[in-house]
Amino acid sequence: MQNYTRYERARIIGARALQISMGAPVLVKTTKIDPLLIALEEFEKDLIPITVRRR
């Protein structure tokens, strides 16, 4: 897992939670319903397909 700043981490998890709430497939098996908690779990397992480009 890459070292993200707290702002990058918040943006990645928030964007993924929005995707999940709009019907995107969940990338981890879970019993959770809340999109934010699912996104957090995906982030912790390094499964979120979002990259960060720094200049």
Residue pairs with C-beta under 8 A, 6 or more apart in sequence:
1 46
2 52
4 12
4 52
8 52
9 43
12 43
12 48
12 50
12 52
13 36
13 39
13 40
13 43
13 48
14 36
14 39
15 50
16 39
16 42
16 43
16 48
16 50
17 35
17 36
17 38
17 39
18 35
20 26
20 35
20 38
20 39
21 35
26 38
26 42
27 42
27 47
27 48
27 49
28 38
28 41
28 42
28 45
28 47
30 38
30 41
32 38
32 41
39 48
42 48
